Amino acid sequence: MKVLKRPKSGETTPTPHKYHKKSMNCIRVAINRYIQDIGREMDIVNGTEFKRENKFLDGLLKEK
């Protein structure tokens, strides 16, 4: 059994990213597909209603 040690004061541990870029895009596409399947007439990936949010997400993913 491996025992995890606490970092000493002053040491920093790398902060992992919560999701990979591809995973975030797949989640967005899956949500969009679900919205289409239940009969809603909106497109969260390519629609004009979500242009600002998509630019924000694209910028966030480019930083990683």
ABEGO torsion letter per residue (X at the ends): XBBBBBBBBGBBBBBBBABBAAAAAAAAAAAAAAAAAAGBBBBAAABAAAAAAAAAAAAAAAAX
